[in-house]
Amino acid sequence: MDTDNISALLSRVSGVKNESQKVDKAADEIEAVVQAQIHRDGKTRSTLTLTFMRGFFGLLIFSFFFVLIYNYCAVQWSISLKAAGLLEESKSIALLEVDKVLSIMISALGTSLGFIIGYYFKEKK
């Protein structure tokens, strides 16, 4: 009977080892999936942040050049209107100020920039 008990115990030990190996294999697969998700999430954060920042600063540069071009055209319109004898209409053309246009752009997108940068540096768990 002792040999039967020993055989049964050895059989159980073998079964437990097999189950342990299956559990370890499943845990390794899950860990690989989680690591891939963390890596993909990091790439997404990086891409999102860099794209937004490039767009934000690109828009600021565009705004600066837009003001220069608009003011140049506005002066030309004013000169044309004065030459045509329309003095009152030439006075109604307003020029843009770079600091005010940039202030509007920054106030419109600055909050989003803060959110995007905060999301990028958020703890990755």
ChimeraX attribute file (.defattr): number of C-alpha atoms within 10 A of each C-alpha:
attribute: neighborCount
match mode: 1-to-1
recipient: residues
	/A:1	6
	/A:2	7
	/A:3	8
	/A:4	9
	/A:5	10
	/A:6	11
	/A:7	12
	/A:8	12
	/A:9	12
	/A:10	12
	/A:11	12
	/A:12	12
	/A:13	12
	/A:14	12
	/A:15	12
	/A:16	12
	/A:17	12
	/A:18	12
	/A:19	12
	/A:20	12
	/A:21	12
	/A:22	12
	/A:23	12
	/A:24	12
	/A:25	12
	/A:26	12
	/A:27	12
	/A:28	12
	/A:29	12
	/A:30	12
	/A:31	12
	/A:32	12
	/A:33	12
	/A:34	12
	/A:35	12
	/A:36	12
	/A:37	12
	/A:38	14
	/A:39	12
	/A:40	12
	/A:41	14
	/A:42	15
	/A:43	13
	/A:44	13
	/A:45	18
	/A:46	17
	/A:47	13
	/A:48	15
	/A:49	20
	/A:50	15
	/A:51	11
	/A:52	17
	/A:53	15
	/A:54	11
	/A:55	12
	/A:56	18
	/A:57	12
	/A:58	12
	/A:59	16
	/A:60	17
	/A:61	12
	/A:62	13
	/A:63	16
	/A:64	16
	/A:65	13
	/A:66	15
	/A:67	18
	/A:68	16
	/A:69	11
	/A:70	14
	/A:71	17
	/A:72	13
	/A:73	13
	/A:74	17
	/A:75	15
	/A:76	13
	/A:77	15
	/A:78	21
	/A:79	15
	/A:80	14
	/A:81	17
	/A:82	15
	/A:83	11
	/A:84	10
	/A:85	11
	/A:86	13
	/A:87	14
	/A:88	11
	/A:89	12
	/A:90	20
	/A:91	11
	/A:92	9
	/A:93	14
	/A:94	12
	/A:95	14
	/A:96	14
	/A:97	13
	/A:98	15
	/A:99	11
	/A:100	10
	/A:101	16
	/A:102	18
	/A:103	14
	/A:104	12
	/A:105	15
	/A:106	17
	/A:107	11
	/A:108	11
	/A:109	14
	/A:110	14
	/A:111	11
	/A:112	14
	/A:113	16
	/A:114	11
	/A:115	11
	/A:116	19
	/A:117	18
	/A:118	12
	/A:119	15
	/A:120	20
	/A:121	12
	/A:122	10
	/A:123	7
	/A:124	9
	/A:125	4
